[in-house]
Amino acid sequence: MSFLSALFYDKCMKATEDACLIDWRKDLLKGVDGKVLEIGAGTGASLDLYPSKSSLEIYLSEPDENMRSQLEEKVKDKKLDNVSILSCASENIESEDNFYDYVFVSLVCCSVNDIEASLIEIKRVLKQDGSFIFLEHVAAENGSSRRKWQNRLNVLWRKLAGNCHLNRETEQHIKNAGFTITEIKHESMRKAMSLVRPTIRGIAKLS
């Protein structure tokens, strides 16, 4: 992502964050504890939403240097001594096997270069009894007018929006990777552009 895109990212997302994303993330993260990896942490939209627990260790991974510089500044300003920042991509997570109690992704799976490899890595670093928490915008229902427009505009959108896929079937990818989805909600992302409104959020476990 360019410096300018990263600089204005938070402002562009504010209406949607206020309308639904903050509440959705806070609800998903309310029960986390132990070691938590957030992949694609961006500029730190979730920083204030983690529960206050002395036992919580947060690892924030952000490969984009422009986004990561803002993330580092926020962590420094907030004096968060239980937060570590990583620069690794989702396809090659810098971690030993079976290390994390939770792995969290939020609006990330749409834009990773290799969704299958990313999910394999998440499985590798997650403890056997750990939880994979996800919040993603996804492909609209097959045959719908929105899905047809997602398909038509996907190539152009990917070029303009940092490899973001409008029509990625993330729920099916999660299942194909060997996860069992134990909780899931489908909901429209309010105050967002029509083509990115369909979302899924929930929790998956290792099968």
C-alpha positions as CSV (number, residue, x, y, z in Angstrom):
1,M,0.0,0.0,0.0
2,S,1.3,3.5,-0.9
3,F,2.2,6.0,1.8
4,L,-0.8,8.2,1.0
5,S,-3.2,5.2,0.9
6,A,-2.0,4.1,4.3
7,L,-2.1,7.7,5.6
8,F,-5.8,8.1,4.8
9,Y,-6.9,4.5,5.4
10,D,-8.3,5.2,8.9
11,K,-10.3,8.2,7.7
12,C,-11.7,6.2,4.8
13,M,-12.8,3.4,7.1
14,K,-14.2,5.6,10.0
15,A,-17.8,5.6,9.0
16,T,-17.9,1.8,8.7
17,E,-15.8,1.3,11.8
18,D,-18.3,3.4,13.8
19,A,-21.3,1.7,12.2
20,C,-20.4,-1.9,12.9
21,L,-16.8,-3.0,12.7
22,I,-15.8,-1.8,16.2
23,D,-18.7,-3.6,17.8
24,W,-18.1,-6.8,15.8
25,R,-14.4,-6.9,16.6
26,K,-14.9,-6.2,20.3
27,D,-17.4,-9.0,20.5
28,L,-15.1,-11.4,18.7
29,L,-12.2,-10.5,20.9
30,K,-13.9,-10.4,24.3
31,G,-12.9,-13.9,25.3
32,V,-9.3,-14.1,24.1
33,D,-6.5,-14.8,26.5
34,G,-2.9,-16.1,26.4
35,K,-1.0,-15.7,23.2
36,V,-2.9,-14.0,20.4
37,L,-1.7,-13.3,16.9
38,E,-3.5,-10.7,14.8
39,I,-2.6,-11.1,11.1
40,G,-2.7,-8.0,9.0
41,A,-3.2,-5.7,11.9
42,G,-3.0,-2.6,9.6
43,T,-2.8,0.7,11.5
44,G,-4.1,-0.9,14.7
45,A,-7.9,-0.6,14.4
46,S,-8.3,-3.4,17.0
47,L,-5.8,-2.2,19.5
48,D,-8.3,-0.7,22.0
49,L,-10.7,-3.7,21.6
50,Y,-8.7,-6.4,23.3
51,P,-9.7,-7.2,26.9
52,S,-7.5,-5.9,29.7
53,K,-5.9,-9.0,31.1
54,S,-2.4,-9.3,32.5
55,S,-2.1,-12.8,31.0
56,L,-2.7,-11.5,27.4
57,E,0.2,-11.4,25.0
58,I,-0.6,-9.8,21.7
59,Y,1.4,-10.2,18.5
60,L,0.5,-7.9,15.7
61,S,1.7,-8.9,12.2
62,E,1.7,-6.3,9.4
63,P,3.9,-6.8,6.3
64,D,3.1,-3.4,4.7
65,E,5.8,-0.9,6.0
66,N,3.6,2.2,5.6
67,M,0.7,0.6,7.6
68,R,3.2,-0.9,10.1
69,S,4.9,2.5,10.8
70,Q,1.5,3.9,12.0
71,L,0.9,0.7,14.0
72,E,4.2,1.0,15.7
73,E,3.6,4.7,16.6
74,K,0.2,3.8,18.2
75,V,1.6,1.0,20.2
76,K,4.4,3.3,21.4
77,D,2.0,6.1,22.3
78,K,-0.3,3.8,24.3
79,K,2.7,2.3,26.1
80,L,1.5,-1.2,25.5
81,D,4.2,-3.5,26.9
82,N,2.2,-6.7,26.2
83,V,2.2,-6.0,22.4
84,S,4.9,-7.2,19.9
85,I,4.9,-6.2,16.3
86,L,5.9,-8.6,13.5
87,S,6.5,-7.8,9.8
88,C,5.8,-11.3,8.3
89,A,3.2,-12.1,5.7
90,S,0.4,-14.5,6.3
91,E,2.0,-17.1,4.0
92,N,5.1,-17.3,6.1
93,I,4.4,-16.5,9.8
94,E,7.5,-16.0,11.9
95,S,6.6,-18.5,14.7
96,E,7.2,-22.0,16.0
97,D,4.5,-24.6,15.6
98,N,1.5,-24.7,18.0
99,F,2.4,-21.4,19.6
100,Y,-0.8,-19.3,19.7
101,D,-4.0,-19.7,21.6
102,Y,-5.9,-17.5,19.1
103,V,-5.3,-16.2,15.6
104,F,-7.4,-13.3,14.5
105,V,-7.9,-11.9,11.0
106,S,-10.0,-8.8,10.1
107,L,-10.5,-7.8,6.5
108,V,-7.4,-9.6,5.6
109,C,-8.2,-12.9,3.8
110,C,-9.6,-10.9,0.8
111,S,-6.2,-9.5,-0.1
112,V,-3.6,-12.1,0.8
113,N,-1.7,-13.4,-2.2
114,D,-2.3,-17.1,-1.4
115,I,-5.3,-17.8,0.8
116,E,-4.6,-21.6,0.9
117,A,-1.0,-21.1,2.1
118,S,-2.1,-18.5,4.6
119,L,-4.7,-20.8,6.2
120,I,-2.1,-23.7,6.3
121,E,0.2,-21.3,8.2
122,I,-2.5,-20.3,10.6
123,K,-3.1,-24.0,11.3
124,R,0.6,-24.6,11.9
125,V,1.0,-21.8,14.5
126,L,-2.3,-22.4,16.3
127,K,-2.4,-24.7,19.3
128,Q,-4.5,-27.9,18.8
129,D,-7.2,-26.5,21.1
130,G,-6.8,-22.9,19.9
131,S,-9.3,-20.8,18.0
132,F,-9.2,-19.0,14.6
133,I,-11.3,-15.8,14.8
134,F,-12.3,-14.2,11.5
135,L,-14.1,-11.1,10.2
136,E,-14.0,-10.9,6.4
137,H,-15.9,-9.3,3.5
138,V,-16.7,-12.1,1.0
139,A,-18.4,-13.0,-2.2
140,A,-22.1,-12.3,-2.5
141,E,-24.5,-15.1,-3.1
142,N,-24.1,-16.9,-6.4
143,G,-26.4,-15.7,-9.1
144,S,-27.2,-12.4,-7.4
145,S,-26.8,-9.1,-9.2
146,R,-24.1,-8.1,-6.6
147,R,-22.1,-11.2,-7.3
148,K,-22.2,-10.6,-11.0
149,W,-20.8,-7.1,-10.5
150,Q,-18.2,-8.4,-8.1
151,N,-17.0,-10.9,-10.8
152,R,-17.0,-8.2,-13.5
153,L,-15.0,-5.7,-11.5
154,N,-12.7,-8.0,-9.5
155,V,-9.6,-7.6,-11.7
156,L,-9.8,-3.8,-11.8
157,W,-10.6,-3.7,-8.1
158,R,-7.6,-5.8,-7.1
159,K,-5.3,-3.4,-8.9
160,L,-6.8,-0.4,-7.2
161,A,-7.3,-1.8,-3.7
162,G,-4.1,-3.7,-2.9
163,N,-5.1,-7.1,-4.2
164,C,-8.4,-7.1,-2.5
165,H,-10.7,-9.7,-4.0
166,L,-14.4,-8.8,-4.3
167,N,-15.5,-12.4,-4.9
168,R,-13.3,-14.5,-2.7
169,E,-15.3,-17.4,-1.0
170,T,-13.5,-17.2,2.3
171,E,-15.9,-19.4,4.2
172,Q,-15.3,-22.3,1.8
173,H,-11.6,-21.7,1.9
174,I,-11.6,-22.0,5.7
175,K,-13.5,-25.3,5.5
176,N,-11.3,-26.7,2.7
177,A,-8.2,-25.9,4.9
178,G,-9.4,-28.4,7.5
179,F,-11.1,-26.0,10.0
180,T,-14.4,-26.7,11.6
181,I,-16.5,-23.5,11.9
182,T,-18.2,-23.5,15.3
183,E,-19.7,-20.0,15.1
184,I,-20.6,-17.9,12.1
185,K,-22.7,-14.8,11.3
186,H,-23.5,-13.4,7.8
187,E,-24.2,-9.7,7.9
188,S,-24.0,-6.6,5.7
189,M,-21.1,-4.2,6.5
190,R,-22.9,-1.0,7.0
191,K,-21.7,2.3,5.5
192,A,-19.4,0.4,3.2
193,M,-19.5,0.4,-0.6
194,S,-22.2,-2.0,-1.9
195,L,-19.7,-4.5,-3.5
196,V,-17.9,-5.2,-0.2
197,R,-20.9,-5.3,2.1
198,P,-21.4,-9.1,2.4
199,T,-19.4,-10.3,5.5
200,I,-18.8,-13.4,7.6
201,R,-17.5,-13.4,11.2
202,G,-17.0,-16.2,13.6
203,I,-14.8,-18.8,15.1
204,A,-13.2,-21.9,13.7
205,K,-11.4,-24.8,15.4
206,L,-8.8,-27.3,14.1
207,S,-10.6,-30.4,12.9
